[in-house]
Amino acid sequence: MSIILKCDNLSKSYTKKNKQLNILNNINFAFETGKFYAIMGESGSGKSTLIQILGLLCNFDSGNLYIDNNNTENLKDKEKALIRNKKIGFVFQSFYLNPLLKAFENVMLPLGVNCKLSDKEKKNKALDVLKQVGLDDRANHFPFELSGGEQQRVAIARALVNDPCIILADEPTGSLDPKNAKIIFDILKDLAKQGKCIIVVSHSDDIKKYADEILYINNHSLTKKGGE
């Protein structure tokens, strides 16, 4: 295991009606490869904001964020986009699948900027990751032909297709029934065992069964507690 993502005194606030609202205050934590992290906390505590910062989707006010030992502070937007494409996979509560594309075509989307791969190679990579999440037999189905759990697995496959070292998931089981939620958590846990850094925001207590480390956001700070 090695440190892949490090927060160094990260802080974030918003200004609303001329008032400064602190969201995150001096977040310090190092995330390692090969681990499943759960981030929990009350609604509005800043969980999603932290995930967006870790994924270079949201700027922070002060501190530093290191990805693979590289400080991201002065990166340009194009450089951030390249890191997101190569090193980070995103999974959200909403699946964000293109309804006009089949499952394998949705998974291929992140490969669009990869000029080194032929269309056939891109399709084969998409089919490989769909098989990894147990959906090789649904590759030619459109999203409306898939259940919610299957759509989320397509979304996970899309996050995996560029073989990122970090997977960030924001409430990935929030709209799923318990059976499908278990499938998603099992997949994410298996990815951690394969060496990826898995960071999941969730309200579900079930995540405690899977997480190697459970983190809580409370009073704008990130604290670590042992598994339960």
C-alpha positions, 0 to 999 in steps of 0.5 A, spaced: 500 500 500 502 507 498 499 514 499 495 516 493 491 522 495 493 526 501 490 532 504 494 538 507 490 543 511 484 543 506 479 548 507 473 550 503 468 556 505 462 559 501 459 566 501 452 567 502 448 573 503 455 577 505 456 571 510 462 566 510 460 559 511 465 554 513 464 548 510 471 544 511 476 546 516 483 544 516 482 537 513 488 533 514 488 525 511 492 521 507 488 515 503 492 509 501 491 504 495 488 498 496 483 500 501 476 502 502 474 508 505 467 510 508 466 518 509 459 519 513 456 525 516 450 528 517 446 532 510 450 538 509 456 536 513 460 537 507 461 530 504 460 531 497 464 537 497 470 534 499 469 528 494 468 534 489 475 537 491 478 530 491 476 529 484 479 536 482 471 538 480 471 543 486 477 548 488 479 549 495 480 556 499 487 554 502 491 548 504 494 543 499 492 537 495 497 531 493 495 526 488 500 521 486 505 525 490 504 531 485 501 538 488 495 540 484 495 547 487 497 550 480 494 545 475 491 548 469 484 546 467 486 542 462 491 538 466 486 537 472 482 534 466 487 529 464 488 527 471 481 526 472 481 522 466 487 517 467 487 517 475 480 518 477 473 514 476 467 517 479 460 514 481 454 518 483 447 516 486 445 518 479 447 514 473 448 519 468 448 514 462 446 517 455 439 514 454 441 514 446 447 509 447 448 502 449 451 500 455 458 498 452 457 505 448 456 509 455 462 505 458 467 507 452 465 514 453 472 516 457 476 513 452 474 518 447 480 522 448 485 516 447 487 516 440 492 510 441 486 505 441 482 503 435 475 503 435 475 496 436 480 496 442 476 501 445 470 496 445 473 490 447 476 494 453 468 496 455 466 489 454 472 487 459 470 492 464 462 490 463 464 483 464 468 485 471 461 488 473 457 482 471 454 485 465 457 482 459 450 479 457 447 486 457 452 490 453 448 491 447 442 494 452 440 501 452 439 504 459 432 504 459 432 496 458 436 495 465 434 495 472 437 501 477 442 496 479 444 494 472 445 502 470 449 503 476 454 497 475 454 500 468 456 507 471 462 503 475 464 500 469 465 507 465 469 509 471 473 503 471 475 503 463 481 507 464 484 503 469 484 509 474 488 508 481 482 512 485 475 511 485 470 516 488 463 514 489 458 519 492 452 515 495 452 510 489 447 506 493 442 511 495 437 510 490 438 502 490 434 497 494 438 493 499 440 487 494 443 491 489 446 496 494 450 489 496 452 488 489 455 495 488 458 495 495 461 488 493 464 490 487 467 496 490 470 492 496 473 487 490 476 493 487 480 495 493 482 488 494 485 489 487 489 495 489 485 501 488 483 507 493 476 507 494 473 513 497 465 512 498 460 517 501 454 514 504 449 515 509 448 507 509 450 504 515 451 497 511 457 500 508 461 499 515 461 492 513 465 493 507 470 499 509 477 498 512 477 505 515 470 509 517 471 517 516 466 522 519 465 529 517 463 533 523 464 541 525 467 542 518 473 537 520 474 530 518 475 525 524 477 517 523 474 512 527 475 504 528 470 500 524 464 497 527 
